[in-house]
Amino acid sequence: MSIDARGTVPLALFGLLTLINGLSGCAARVSRDDFTAEVARIREEMQASDRRLEARLDSTNHLVTDHTRRLDGLDQEFQALRGEYNVSMEKLGGLLKFNVPVHFEFDRSELREADRPVLDRFASVVKEYYPGALVTIEGFTDPAGSAAYNLRLGKRRADAVKEYLAVAGGLASAQLKAISYGESSKRQVITGAKGPGDEGVENRRVALVIDHAAIATDQIAMP
């Protein structure tokens, strides 16, 4: 006889026990047919409850299987991104931060042609594994120039990547957000490195952050 998930006796069983107690005290007033009918009703209720539980378990098993498949696929995609483009990834609570090799010329915000393929690949990963997730593009600069100017420059770089991901990458504009950290010393890859020229190019970059807290694939095995 079934016990529910919290370990309590189902209401149907409670009704049966109540009926049996009633029979023992007033057998003359409850017929055998009444008792048989009540048992049949209770049995059907319990069977219906079991069917609902089985359906929920089937649904859960399907979700787990799909979850595992998506994780395996995502792990393969990340390994390819790391191998082909030297992408690294950090897991921060409900966020996945992709450090991509997308850099900018000194005092410029235009995307370089060589950096477009990794953005194309990133967009395909988002569409496959995180459809609808919020993607934040973080823009950075080297410390040359004023902090106020660099904050604006970092935003222009983030906006350029946002536009590319929407137009060429096919991501919805509503799921893309561009912000700037400018020359923030805590976020510089090489502290103090700056242009003109190629010096400081590591600091002139963007990072891509996926907010996946509300998505089923909220756990990822990090290599």
N, CA, C and O of each residue as an XYZ file, in Angstrom:
892
protein
N       0.859     -1.185      0.000
C       0.000      0.000      0.000
C       0.891      1.229      0.000
O       1.864      1.281      0.752
N       0.582      2.217     -0.824
C       1.501      3.320     -1.092
C       1.539      4.314      0.059
O       0.523      4.576      0.703
N       2.720      4.862      0.309
C       2.917      5.968      1.246
C       3.430      7.138      0.419
O       4.286      6.935     -0.442
N       2.938      8.361      0.646
C       3.346      9.482     -0.202
C       4.761      9.921      0.137
O       5.381      9.412      1.071
N       5.277     10.910     -0.668
C       6.689     11.277     -0.595
C       7.081     11.833      0.762
O       8.265     11.814      1.098
N       6.128     12.332      1.566
C       6.470     12.886      2.864
C       6.337     11.863      3.971
O       6.549     12.196      5.137
N       5.986     10.611      3.640
C       5.924      9.564      4.626
C       4.632      9.539      5.405
O       4.573      8.893      6.451
N       3.591     10.216      4.944
C       2.310     10.238      5.638
C       1.347      9.294      4.955
O       1.505      8.986      3.773
N       0.348      8.831      5.692
C      -0.647      7.927      5.123
C      -1.560      8.712      4.209
O      -2.093      9.741      4.626
N      -1.767      8.262      2.954
C      -2.643      8.982      2.035
C      -4.043      9.134      2.611
O      -4.490      8.322      3.421
N      -4.725     10.185      2.180
C      -6.073     10.454      2.671
C      -7.016      9.313      2.339
O      -7.926      9.006      3.110
N      -6.798      8.677      1.178
C      -7.670      7.576      0.799
C      -7.569      6.440      1.806
O      -8.579      5.838      2.173
N      -6.348      6.145      2.255
C      -6.162      5.091      3.239
C      -6.797      5.478      4.568
O      -7.373      4.643      5.266
N      -6.680      6.764      4.906
C      -7.303      7.241      6.140
C      -8.817      7.031      6.080
O      -9.448      6.668      7.072
N      -9.383      7.266      4.895
C     -10.823      7.057      4.741
C     -11.200      5.607      4.921
O     -12.237      5.294      5.507
N     -10.357      4.716      4.415
C     -10.635      3.289      4.554
C     -10.575      2.872      6.009
O     -11.429      2.116      6.471
N      -9.571      3.358      6.744
C      -9.474      3.015      8.159
C     -10.677      3.537      8.936
O     -11.198      2.874      9.833
N     -11.100      4.732      8.572
C     -12.284      5.290      9.228
C     -13.504      4.434      8.964
O     -14.310      4.208      9.866
N     -13.653      3.946      7.720
C     -14.791      3.111      7.362
C     -14.775      1.804      8.138
O     -15.810      1.340      8.617
N     -13.555      1.198      8.260
C     -13.449     -0.065      8.981
C     -13.810      0.118     10.445
O     -14.486     -0.721     11.041
N     -13.349      1.232     11.020
C     -13.705      1.503     12.412
C     -15.206      1.685     12.560
O     -15.805      1.270     13.551
N     -15.799      2.313     11.556
C     -17.250      2.497     11.604
C     -17.975      1.180     11.510
O     -18.994      0.965     12.167
N     -17.429      0.280     10.669
C     -18.056     -1.025     10.522
C     -18.024     -1.807     11.832
O     -18.981     -2.500     12.178
N     -16.915     -1.687     12.552
C     -16.808     -2.454     13.788
C     -17.786     -1.982     14.843
O     -18.172     -2.751     15.723
N     -18.199     -0.696     14.763
C     -19.105     -0.182     15.778
C     -20.554     -0.215     15.375
O     -21.442     -0.202     16.228
N     -20.807     -0.258     14.067
C     -22.215     -0.200     13.632
C     -22.404     -1.076     12.405
O     -22.911     -0.626     11.378
N     -21.985     -2.345     12.524
C     -22.039     -3.253     11.398
C     -23.431     -3.410     10.842
O     -23.598     -3.693      9.655
N     -24.436     -3.232     11.680
C     -25.802     -3.446     11.219
C     -26.229     -2.387     10.227
O     -27.122     -2.623      9.413
N     -25.608     -1.229     10.284
C     -26.045     -0.128      9.429
C     -25.208      0.005      8.159
O     -25.581      0.783      7.281
N     -24.093     -0.717      8.018
C     -23.249     -0.646      6.825
C     -23.230     -2.023      6.182
O     -22.814     -3.004      6.799
N     -23.687     -2.088      4.927
C     -23.782     -3.383      4.251
C     -22.449     -3.777      3.652
O     -21.551     -2.951      3.489
N     -22.337     -5.065      3.323
C     -21.157     -5.566      2.656
C     -20.963     -4.889      1.308
O     -19.826     -4.619      0.923
N     -22.045     -4.605      0.576
C     -21.943     -3.927     -0.726
C     -21.361     -2.532     -0.564
O     -20.531     -2.095     -1.362
N     -21.813     -1.826      0.495
C     -21.282     -0.483      0.737
C     -19.775     -0.541      0.994
O     -19.007      0.270      0.479
N     -19.383     -1.505      1.791
C     -17.967     -1.656      2.102
C     -17.159     -1.967      0.843
O     -16.105     -1.371      0.619
N     -17.647     -2.896      0.022
C     -16.955     -3.273     -1.211
C     -16.826     -2.084     -2.163
O     -15.779     -1.877     -2.776
N     -17.901     -1.310     -2.276
C     -17.888     -0.142     -3.153
C     -16.883      0.897     -2.671
O     -16.171      1.506     -3.469
N     -16.834      1.093     -1.349
C     -15.903      2.068     -0.801
C     -14.462      1.640     -1.010
O     -13.610      2.465     -1.339
N     -14.181      0.348     -0.820
C     -12.831     -0.166     -1.066
C     -12.445      0.026     -2.529
O     -11.321      0.428     -2.829
N     -13.376     -0.262     -3.439
C     -13.100     -0.094     -4.868
C     -12.796      1.360     -5.199
O     -11.891      1.648     -5.983
N     -13.555      2.278     -4.599
C     -13.318      3.712     -4.850
C     -11.951      4.139     -4.344
O     -11.226      4.867     -5.023
N     -11.608      3.684     -3.152
C     -10.327      4.049     -2.570
C      -9.175      3.460     -3.389
O      -8.155      4.114     -3.610
N      -9.359      2.197     -3.839
C      -8.330      1.559     -4.651
C      -8.093      2.357     -5.944
O      -6.949      2.544     -6.356
N      -9.172      2.823     -6.578
C      -9.048      3.596     -7.808
C      -8.338      4.924     -7.549
O      -7.523      5.364     -8.360
N      -8.651      5.563     -6.413
C      -7.972      6.810     -6.080
C      -6.471      6.585     -5.909
O      -5.656      7.380     -6.378
N      -6.121      5.500     -5.238
C      -4.707      5.213     -5.016
C      -3.999      4.863     -6.319
O      -2.853      5.258     -6.530
N      -4.680      4.121     -7.194
C      -4.084      3.786     -8.483
C      -3.889      5.035     -9.342
O      -2.876      5.176    -10.026
N      -4.870      5.937     -9.299
C      -4.755      7.192    -10.043
C      -3.590      8.015     -9.510
O      -2.854      8.635    -10.278
N      -3.426      8.019     -8.176
C      -2.300      8.733     -7.582
C      -0.985      8.133     -8.020
O      -0.033      8.861     -8.306
N      -0.916      6.795     -8.076
C       0.300      6.121     -8.535
C       0.610      6.469     -9.988
O       1.769      6.659    -10.353
N      -0.442      6.551    -10.820
C      -0.218      6.888    -12.229
C       0.332      8.305    -12.365
O       1.217      8.559    -13.182
N      -0.197      9.228    -11.557
C       0.310     10.605    -11.611
C       1.770     10.661    -11.174
O       2.576     11.386    -11.757
N       2.105      9.877    -10.128
C       3.485      9.846     -9.661
C       4.407      9.278    -10.731
O       5.498      9.802    -10.956
N       3.973      8.208    -11.391
C       4.783      7.613    -12.455
C       5.000      8.599    -13.593
O       6.083      8.655    -14.177
N       3.969      9.375    -13.906
C       4.102     10.369    -14.980
C       5.122     11.440    -14.593
O       5.923     11.873    -15.422
N       5.087     11.863    -13.319
C       6.053     12.860    -12.873
C       7.471     12.298    -12.904
O       8.413     12.989    -13.290
N       7.614     11.035    -12.495
C       8.938     10.415    -12.531
C       9.459     10.289    -13.959
O      10.641     10.519    -14.215
N       8.572      9.921    -14.894
C       8.980      9.826    -16.296
C       9.443     11.177    -16.815
O      10.439     11.281    -17.531
N       8.689     12.222    -16.435
C       9.047     13.563    -16.869
C      10.392     13.990    -16.290
O      11.215     14.589    -16.982
N      10.606     13.671    -15.000
C      11.874     14.013    -14.354
C      13.031     13.273    -15.006
O      14.086     13.858    -15.249
N      12.837     11.982    -15.291
C      13.893     11.210    -15.938
C      14.225     11.768    -17.308
O      15.389     11.791    -17.709
N      13.202     12.219    -18.032
C      13.430     12.817    -19.349
C      14.249     14.095    -19.217
O      15.157     14.337    -20.012
N      13.930     14.921    -18.205
C      14.666     16.160    -18.002
C      16.119     15.883    -17.636
O      17.026     16.567    -18.111
N      16.337     14.870    -16.785
C      17.694     14.520    -16.394
C      18.492     14.046    -17.613
O      19.650     14.425    -17.788
N      17.869     13.222    -18.448
C      18.548     12.734    -19.649
C      18.905     13.886    -20.575
O      20.018     13.948    -21.099
N      17.960     14.799    -20.776
C      18.208     15.950    -21.644
C      19.277     16.847    -21.039
O      20.136     17.371    -21.748
N      19.215     17.020    -19.712
C      20.195     17.836    -19.007
C      21.603     17.276    -19.221
O      22.534     18.027    -19.509
N      21.757     15.952    -19.080
C      23.050     15.298    -19.267
C      23.552     15.465    -20.694
O      24.731     15.734    -20.922
N      22.637     15.303    -21.659
C      23.011     15.461    -23.066
C      23.524     16.867    -23.339
O      24.531     17.048    -24.024
N      22.824     17.863    -22.798
C      23.219     19.251    -23.027
C      24.566     19.552    -22.368
O      25.396     20.259    -22.940
N      24.779     19.013    -21.168
C      26.050     19.229    -20.496
C      27.206     18.612    -21.276
O      28.263     19.225    -21.426
N      26.997     17.394    -21.771
C      28.034     16.735    -22.564
C      28.350     17.544    -23.820
O      29.512     17.724    -24.184
N      27.295     18.027    -24.474
C      27.496     18.830    -25.679
C      28.198     20.135    -25.375
O      29.078     20.565    -26.121
N      27.805     20.771    -24.267
C      28.425     22.031    -23.896
C      29.896     21.836    -23.549
O      30.733     22.667    -23.900
N      30.211     20.750    -22.866
C      31.602     20.477    -22.527
C      32.438     20.311    -23.797
O      33.568     20.794    -23.863
N      31.888     19.631    -24.800
C      32.600     19.460    -26.066
C      32.807     20.804    -26.763
O      33.872     21.077    -27.318
N      31.763     21.637    -26.721
C      31.881     22.960    -27.342
C      32.956     23.788    -26.641
O      33.757     24.462    -27.289
N      32.963     23.726    -25.301
C      33.959     24.513    -24.586
C      35.373     24.029    -24.888
O      36.287     24.837    -25.057
N      35.552     22.711    -24.955
C      36.874     22.185    -25.280
C      37.328     22.673    -26.659
O      38.501     22.984    -26.862
N      36.379     22.734    -27.605
C      36.707     23.229    -28.941
C      37.055     24.715    -28.900
O      38.000     25.154    -29.556
N      36.293     25.483    -28.132
C      36.574     26.918    -28.007
C      37.947     27.149    -27.383
O      38.702     28.020    -27.815
N      38.251     26.372    -26.383
C      39.550     26.533    -25.724
C      40.682     26.136    -26.662
O      41.713     26.807    -26.715
N      40.490     25.037    -27.407
C      41.541     24.571    -28.297
C      41.741     25.464    -29.509
O      42.877     25.725    -29.907
N      40.645     25.936    -30.102
C      40.736     26.716    -31.343
C      41.002     28.195    -31.090
O      41.715     28.836    -31.863
N      40.438     28.743    -30.018
C      40.503     30.192    -29.821
C      41.120     30.620    -28.496
O      41.174     31.814    -28.202
N      41.588     29.666    -27.690
C      42.179     29.978    -26.401
C      41.196     30.712    -25.480
O      41.559     31.662    -24.785
N      39.954     30.248    -25.497
C      38.929     30.815    -24.625
C      39.018     30.149    -23.253
O      39.173     28.931    -23.157
N      38.920     30.950    -22.199
C      38.835     30.396    -20.844
C      37.465     30.737    -20.273
O      36.805     31.669    -20.733
N      37.049     29.979    -19.273
C      35.721     30.189    -18.715
C      35.775     30.105    -17.200
O      36.499     29.284    -16.636
N      34.995     30.969    -16.544
C      34.878     30.957    -15.099
C      33.412     30.779    -14.732
O      32.530     31.327    -15.394
N      33.150     30.010    -13.674
C      31.794     29.832    -13.169
C      31.666     30.634    -11.888
O      32.360     30.369    -10.907
N      30.776     31.615    -11.900
C      30.591     32.508    -10.757
C      29.124     32.488    -10.353
O      28.314     33.247    -10.885
N      28.784     31.604     -9.400
C      27.388     31.510     -8.987
C      26.524     31.106    -10.157
O      26.719     30.046    -10.752
N      25.564     31.957    -10.487
C      24.679     31.683    -11.608
C      25.173     32.248    -12.919
O      24.399     32.385    -13.867
N      26.458     32.580    -12.987
C      27.032     33.196    -14.185
C      28.138     32.328    -14.767
O      28.876     31.660    -14.042
N      28.234     32.353    -16.084
C      29.362     31.764    -16.802
C      30.078     32.894    -17.533
O      29.493     33.555    -18.391
N      31.328     33.110    -17.195
C      32.094     34.193    -17.810
C      33.088     33.615    -18.803
O      33.956     32.822    -18.440
N      32.950     34.025    -20.074
C      33.858     33.598    -21.134
C      34.864     34.717    -21.402
O      34.490     35.820    -21.800
N      36.133     34.418    -21.181
C      37.200     35.356    -21.533
C      37.663     35.021    -22.941
O      38.397     34.058    -23.161
N      37.224     35.829    -23.878
C      37.464     35.550    -25.289
C      38.587     36.435    -25.817
O      38.764     37.553    -25.332
N      39.347     35.960    -26.799
C      40.441     36.750    -27.368
C      39.937     37.782    -28.373
O      40.293     37.743    -29.551
N      39.112     38.694    -27.897
C      38.612     39.793    -28.733
C      39.243     41.068    -28.195
O      38.907     41.525    -27.103
N      40.157     41.636    -28.967
C      40.915     42.808    -28.529
C      40.743     43.959    -29.529
O      40.209     43.782    -30.624
N      41.208     45.127    -29.120
C      40.983     46.335    -29.911
C      42.281     47.106    -30.094
O      43.179     47.075    -29.253
N      42.344     47.799    -31.227
C      43.474     48.684    -31.470
C      43.418     49.851    -30.478
O      42.370     50.141    -29.902
N      44.543     50.500    -30.294
C      44.619     51.609    -29.345
C      43.625     52.718    -29.703
O      43.605     53.221    -30.826
N      42.803     53.081    -28.718
C      41.828     54.170    -28.850
C      40.788     53.904    -29.948
O      40.242     54.843    -30.527
N      40.521     52.640    -30.228
C      39.525     52.291    -31.238
C      38.489     51.346    -30.635
O      38.738     50.672    -29.636
N      37.315     51.318    -31.280
C      36.243     50.446    -30.798
C      35.712     49.536    -31.896
O      34.756     48.793    -31.678
N      36.330     49.591    -33.084
C      35.871     48.737    -34.176
C      36.374     47.299    -33.974
O      37.501     47.072    -33.535
N      35.512     46.350    -34.303
C      35.904     44.948    -34.226
C      36.954     44.622    -35.274
O      36.862     45.082    -36.413
N      37.936     43.843    -34.903
C      38.928     43.373    -35.866
C      38.369     42.156    -36.598
O      37.657     41.339    -36.013
N      38.693     42.049    -37.855
C      38.179     40.949    -38.666
C      38.587     39.595    -38.080
O      37.816     38.637    -38.130
N      39.777     39.519    -37.536
C      40.279     38.254    -37.004
C      39.524     37.791    -35.766
O      39.577     36.615    -35.407
N      38.820     38.717    -35.111
C      38.122     38.371    -33.867
C      36.669     37.944    -34.091
O      35.999     37.522    -33.148
N      36.187     38.046    -35.301
C      34.784     37.726    -35.555
C      34.453     36.228    -35.431
O      33.386     35.895    -34.914
N      35.326     35.314    -35.886
C      34.980     33.886    -35.802
C      34.675     33.400    -34.389
O      33.756     32.601    -34.206
N      35.419     33.860    -33.389
C      35.156     33.396    -32.028
C      33.806     33.915    -31.530
O      33.130     33.239    -30.754
N      33.414     35.102    -31.970
C      32.098     35.627    -31.603
C      31.000     34.831    -32.295
O      29.944     34.593    -31.709
N      31.238     34.421    -33.532
C      30.270     33.571    -34.238
C      30.072     32.259    -33.480
O      28.946     31.794    -33.301
N      31.177     31.675    -33.042
C      31.108     30.395    -32.326
C      30.405     30.574    -30.980
O      29.603     29.732    -30.577
N      30.704     31.653    -30.301
C      30.051     31.931    -29.014
C      28.551     32.073    -29.204
O      27.776     31.537    -28.412
N      28.132     32.780    -30.230
C      26.700     32.967    -30.492
C      26.013     31.633    -30.740
O      24.885     31.423    -30.294
N      26.682     30.733    -31.445
C      26.085     29.423    -31.723
C      25.933     28.611    -30.437
O      24.955     27.879    -30.285
N      26.881     28.729    -29.515
C      26.785     28.032    -28.228
C      25.605     28.569    -27.426
O      24.849     27.800    -26.832
N      25.451     29.882    -27.412
C      24.330     30.481    -26.676
C      22.998     30.007    -27.249
O      22.097     29.633    -26.498
N      22.873     30.020    -28.562
C      21.611     29.614    -29.189
C      21.295     28.144    -28.931
O      20.128     27.778    -28.791
N      22.318     27.303    -28.868
C      22.107     25.874    -28.674
C      21.822     25.522    -27.221
O      20.933     24.717    -26.942
N      22.568     26.117    -26.289
C      22.501     25.674    -24.904
C      21.877     26.683    -23.945
O      21.437     26.305    -22.859
N      21.831     27.953    -24.326
C      21.290     28.975    -23.441
C      20.328     29.913    -24.165
O      20.453     31.130    -24.030
N      19.386     29.393    -24.918
C      18.458     30.276    -25.638
C      17.663     31.121    -24.654
O      17.085     30.602    -23.700
N      17.640     32.415    -24.892
C      16.891     33.303    -24.016
C      17.657     33.811    -22.826
O      17.165     34.694    -22.123
N      18.859     33.286    -22.564
C      19.637     33.738    -21.411
C      20.166     35.153    -21.643
O      20.436     35.550    -22.776
N      20.308     35.900    -20.561
C      20.889     37.235    -20.649
C      22.398     37.119    -20.849
O      23.083     36.422    -20.100
N      22.904     37.809    -21.866
C      24.338     37.832    -22.143
C      24.829     39.266    -21.950
O      24.366     40.189    -22.620
N      25.761     39.434    -21.033
C      26.327     40.758    -20.769
C      27.704     40.855    -21.394
O      28.569     40.012    -21.153
N      27.903     41.890    -22.201
C      29.208     42.135    -22.814
C      29.902     43.208    -21.988
O      29.415     44.333    -21.875
N      31.049     42.846    -21.409
C      31.813     43.771    -20.583
C      32.946     44.360    -21.410
O      33.744     43.623    -21.988
N      33.019     45.691    -21.468
C      34.060     46.360    -22.233
C      35.153     46.914    -21.339
O      34.879     47.428    -20.254
N      36.416     46.806    -21.805
C      37.574     47.243    -21.012
C      38.533     48.051    -21.883
O      38.515     47.968    -23.111
N      39.363     48.829    -21.212
C      40.388     49.612    -21.895
C      41.711     49.458    -21.148
O      41.766     48.922    -20.042
N      42.773     49.944    -21.787
C      44.027     50.068    -21.033
C      43.987     51.403    -20.277
O      43.075     52.198    -20.506
N      44.944     51.671    -19.388
C      44.858     52.877    -18.559
C      45.347     54.168    -19.209
O      45.450     55.186    -18.526
N      45.647     54.158    -20.489
C      46.033     55.400    -21.148
C      44.808     56.317    -21.242
O      43.709     55.847    -21.536
N      44.986     57.607    -20.999
C      43.853     58.531    -21.057
C      43.146     58.648    -19.712
O      43.534     58.012    -18.732
N      42.101     59.474    -19.681
C      41.383     59.703    -18.424
C      40.419     58.562    -18.137
O      39.979     57.856    -19.044
N      40.102     58.395    -16.863
C      39.179     57.332    -16.463
C      37.802     57.542    -17.084
O      37.154     56.580    -17.497
N      37.351     58.801    -17.153
C      36.029     59.096    -17.720
C      35.998     58.741    -19.209
O      35.041     58.137    -19.694
N      37.055     59.125    -19.924
C      37.103     58.806    -21.351
C      37.128     57.295    -21.569
O      36.450     56.780    -22.458
N      37.904     56.598    -20.765
C      38.023     55.150    -20.937
C      36.722     54.421    -20.597
O      36.436     53.362    -21.156
N      35.956     54.977    -19.703
C      34.659     54.371    -19.407
C      33.762     54.441    -20.642
O      33.046     53.488    -20.952
N      33.804     55.566    -21.339
C      33.017     55.704    -22.563
C      33.562     54.806    -23.673
O      32.797     54.194    -24.418
N      34.885     54.733    -23.775
C      35.504     53.895    -24.806
C      35.176     52.416    -24.575
O      34.884     51.685    -25.521
N      35.226     51.989    -23.331
C      34.872     50.605    -23.018
C      33.436     50.291    -23.395
O      33.133     49.188    -23.850
N      32.546     51.268    -23.204
C      31.142     51.072    -23.568
C      30.990     50.967    -25.079
O      30.196     50.157    -25.557
N      31.734     51.769    -25.847
C      31.655     51.678    -27.300
C      32.139     50.308    -27.776
O      31.575     49.746    -28.715
N      33.153     49.778    -27.150
C      33.645     48.445    -27.517
C      32.603     47.377    -27.199
O      32.361     46.478    -28.005
N      31.990     47.479    -26.024
C      30.944     46.522    -25.665
C      29.754     46.634    -26.614
O      29.162     45.626    -26.999
N      29.408     47.866    -26.987
C      28.293     48.075    -27.920
C      28.601     47.476    -29.289
O      27.714     46.926    -29.942
N      29.848     47.581    -29.721
C      30.226     47.029    -31.026
C      30.056     45.507    -31.031
O      29.577     44.935    -32.010
N      30.448     44.867    -29.946
C      30.298     43.410    -29.856
C      28.827     43.033    -29.727
O      28.377     42.048    -30.313
N      28.083     43.818    -28.960
C      26.643     43.569    -28.833
C      25.962     43.617    -30.193
O      25.162     42.740    -30.519
N      26.273     44.632    -30.983
C      25.668     44.754    -32.309
C      26.052     43.572    -33.196
O      25.221     43.063    -33.949
N      27.297     43.139    -33.109
C      27.733     42.014    -33.942
C      27.004     40.739    -33.548
O      26.556     39.990    -34.416
N      26.882     40.483    -32.258
C      26.202     39.271    -31.802
C      24.727     39.266    -32.211
O      24.147     38.209    -32.459
N      24.131     40.452    -32.277
C      22.720     40.536    -32.679
C      22.563     40.386    -34.193
O      21.699     39.644    -34.660
N      23.387     41.079    -34.946
C      23.227     41.104    -36.401
C      23.824     39.848    -37.048
O      23.135     39.143    -37.784
N      25.081     39.575    -36.778
C      25.742     38.433    -37.402
C      25.511     37.139    -36.617
O      25.416     36.060    -37.202
N      25.422     37.254    -35.304
C      25.273     36.063    -34.481
C      23.845     35.587    -34.326
O      23.613     34.454    -33.905
N      22.883     36.435    -34.659
C      21.484     36.026    -34.603
C      20.891     35.973    -33.207
O      19.851     35.344    -33.014
N      21.520     36.615    -32.226
C      20.956     36.661    -30.881
C      19.972     37.818    -30.774
O      20.132     38.844    -31.436
N      18.958     37.646    -29.942
C      17.949     38.690    -29.771
C      18.558     39.879    -29.025
O      19.268     39.704    -28.035
N      18.276     41.078    -29.508
C      18.812     42.278    -28.862
C      18.384     42.371    -27.401
O      19.121     42.884    -26.559
N      17.175     41.864    -27.109
C      16.648     41.946    -25.746
C      17.455     41.116    -24.760
O      17.411     41.379    -23.559
N      18.194     40.117    -25.242
C      18.974     39.281    -24.332
C      20.424     39.711    -24.243
O      21.238     39.027    -23.623
N      20.758     40.853    -24.864
C      22.130     41.353    -24.859
C      22.216     42.662    -24.095
O      21.376     43.547    -24.258
N      23.239     42.777    -23.262
C      23.446     43.975    -22.449
C      24.916     44.357    -22.525
O      25.788     43.504    -22.365
N      25.197     45.631    -22.769
C      26.575     46.114    -22.875
C      26.889     47.035    -21.697
O      26.137     47.968    -21.416
N      27.997     46.773    -21.014
C      28.438     47.633    -19.913
C      29.936     47.876    -20.060
O      30.613     47.195    -20.830
N      30.443     48.849    -19.318
C      31.862     49.182    -19.393
C      32.484     49.221    -18.004
O      31.891     49.730    -17.052
N      33.692     48.673    -17.911
C      34.508     48.817    -16.707
C      35.710     49.718    -16.977
O      36.532     49.950    -16.091
N      35.804     50.223    -18.205
C      36.871     51.153    -18.536
C      38.238     50.603    -18.206
O      38.578     49.479    -18.574
N      39.030     51.418    -17.499
C      40.407     51.044    -17.168
C      40.528     50.447    -15.766
O      41.627     50.413    -15.211
N      39.432     49.978    -15.186
C      39.440     49.448    -13.818
C      40.684     48.615    -13.542
O      40.929     47.612    -14.211
N      41.461     49.032    -12.559
C      42.736     48.366    -12.277
C      42.542     46.916    -11.839
O      43.411     46.074    -12.063
N      41.389     46.627    -11.209
C      41.122     45.266    -10.752
C      40.824     44.322    -11.908
O      40.889     43.102    -11.756
N      40.497     44.889    -13.060
C      40.113     44.046    -14.200
C      41.157     44.043    -15.315
O      40.933     43.443    -16.367
N      42.277     44.695    -15.103
C      43.326     44.701    -16.124
C      44.033     43.345    -16.157
O      44.370     42.779    -15.117
N      44.246     42.845    -17.350
C      44.955     41.573    -17.500
C      46.428     41.740    -17.151
O      47.002     40.920    -16.434
N      47.032     42.802    -17.661
C      48.410     43.155    -17.306
C      48.366     44.549    -16.688
O      48.187     45.542    -17.392
N      48.526     44.615    -15.398
C      48.355     45.874    -14.673
C      49.290     46.955    -15.214
O      50.507     46.781    -15.279
N      48.678     48.078    -15.598
C      49.436     49.231    -16.042
C      49.848     49.218    -17.497
O      50.304     50.243    -18.005
N      49.706     48.094    -18.193
C      50.126     48.027    -19.600
C      49.203     48.881    -20.459
O      47.981     48.781    -20.350
N      49.791     49.730    -21.322
C      48.973     50.646    -22.113
C      49.679     51.021    -23.402
O      50.891     50.865    -23.546
N      48.866     51.528    -24.352
C      49.384     51.982    -25.619
C      49.923     53.394    -25.517
O      50.047     53.932    -24.417
N      50.250     54.011    -26.666
C      49.927     53.607    -28.042
C      50.688     52.354    -28.501
O      51.574     51.830    -27.826
N      50.272     51.911    -29.711
C      50.885     50.736    -30.281
C      50.272     49.465    -29.714
O      49.158     49.472    -29.190
N      51.018     48.381    -29.828
C      50.512     47.086    -29.387
C      50.596     46.887    -27.885
O      49.979     45.967    -27.348
N      51.343     47.727    -27.205
C      51.445     47.591    -25.753
C      50.062     47.758    -25.108
O      49.302     48.660    -25.460
N      49.760     46.883    -24.170
C      48.490     46.982    -23.458
C      47.303     46.396    -24.190
O      46.169     46.541    -23.735
N      47.540     45.720    -25.342
C      46.416     45.183    -26.104
C      45.634     44.157    -25.285
O      44.432     43.991    -25.495
N      46.300     43.465    -24.355
C      45.606     42.487    -23.516
C      44.516     43.133    -22.666
O      43.530     42.486    -22.311
N      44.698     44.411    -22.341
C      43.700     45.116    -21.528
C      42.571     45.714    -22.357
O      41.521     46.066    -21.821
N      42.788     45.826    -23.661
C      41.769     46.410    -24.541
C      40.918     45.264    -25.089
O      41.195     44.731    -26.163
N      39.885     44.896    -24.342
C      39.202     43.637    -24.604
C      37.732     43.707    -24.207
O      37.235     44.731    -23.740
N      37.056     42.579    -24.411
C      35.721     42.374    -23.860
C      35.678     41.001    -23.199
O      36.485     40.124    -23.508
N      34.727     40.827    -22.291
C      34.408     39.519    -21.707
C      32.917     39.303    -21.904
O      32.144     40.260    -21.934
N      32.515     38.048    -22.038
C      31.123     37.697    -22.316
C      30.582     36.864    -21.158
O      31.138     35.817    -20.828
N      29.505     37.330    -20.546
C      28.973     36.689    -19.345
C      27.553     36.216    -19.601
O      26.691     37.002    -19.995
N      27.311     34.921    -19.377
C      25.978     34.336    -19.531
C      25.353     34.183    -18.165
O      25.931     33.553    -17.279
N      24.169     34.759    -17.989
C      23.406     34.582    -16.754
C      22.481     33.387    -16.967
O      21.475     33.492    -17.669
N      22.823     32.260    -16.365
C      22.086     31.025    -16.620
C      21.379     30.514    -15.372
O      21.002     29.343    -15.313
N      21.193     31.376    -14.374
C      20.653     30.920    -13.089
C      19.269     30.303    -13.231
O      18.918     29.392    -12.481
N      18.474     30.791    -14.189
C      17.102     30.305    -14.304
C      16.934     29.258    -15.389
O      15.814     28.943    -15.791
N      18.065     28.714    -15.866
C      18.002     27.754    -16.975
C      18.320     26.372    -16.456
O      19.059     26.219    -15.484
N      17.760     25.362    -17.107
C      17.923     23.981    -16.632
C      19.381     23.571    -16.548
O      19.764     22.826    -15.646
N      20.210     24.055    -17.489
C      21.623     23.672    -17.492
C      22.391     24.578    -16.545
O      23.268     25.335    -16.960
N      22.054     24.491    -15.286
C      22.657     25.410    -14.318
C      23.827     24.790    -13.572
O      24.337     25.387    -12.624
N      24.255     23.623    -13.974
C      25.438     23.013    -13.395
C      26.326     22.542    -14.542
O      25.856     21.884    -15.470
N      27.587     22.877    -14.473
C      28.509     22.483    -15.530
C      29.800     21.960    -14.915
O      30.352     22.573    -14.001
N      30.271     20.843    -15.408
C      31.522     20.288    -14.910
C      32.668     21.072    -15.521
O      32.871     21.042    -16.735
N      33.405     21.764    -14.693
C      34.502     22.576    -15.188
C      35.743     21.729    -15.356
O      36.081     20.963    -14.453
N      36.434     21.838    -16.481
C      37.663     21.067    -16.683
C      38.793     21.617    -15.818
O      39.908     21.096    -15.854
